[in-house]
């Protein structure tokens, strides 16, 4: 199972910061999460796999670490 990390508003919506998930790709993962946590549908966040930001539909393996990252600003 892949390890899923959630930060900021995403962790607030789900009530957890970390969980193990099983999904074929990021699209399937996000669909399952949105079904379980409907408020995620309106949330804005980026998806990273193994510390690299990815687009939707990136294949996942059991050893991957997936992170849902809320918007951030810096200077």
C-alpha positions, -999 to 999 in steps of 0.1 A, spaced: 0 0 0 12 35 -8 16 59 21 -6 90 18 4 122 37 -20 152 40 -12 187 51 -30 219 60 -67 222 50 -66 187 35 -57 172 69 -84 193 85 -110 180 60 -101 143 64 -93 144 101 -60 125 95 -25 134 85 -14 100 72 -30 68 59 -21 38 38 -39 36 5 -42 12 -23 -48 27 -58 -36 20 -93 -29 56 -100 -34 91 -86 -67 96 -105 -82 65 -88 -68 76 -55 -83 111 -57 -117 97 -68 -118 73 -38 -108 101 -14 -134 125 -28 -160 98 -24 -149 92 12 -144 129 20 -169 149 -2 -154 183 10 -122 175 -9 -141 181 -42 -140 218 -36 -105 219 -21 -75 232 -40 -43 212 -36 -13 197 -55 -4 161 -56 32 149 -51 45 114 -56 78 106 -40 84 144 -34 77 153 -70 46 172 -80 27 152 -106 -4 155 -128 -35 134 -124 -33 98 -137 2 90 -125 7 53 -118 13 43 -82 32 14 -67 31 0 -31 63 17 -21 52 52 -32 47 81 -9 19 104 -20 13 139 -5 -17 162 -9 -3 197 -6 -25 228 0 -17 261 -18 13 279 -3 29 312 -8 65 323 -2 87 352 -8 
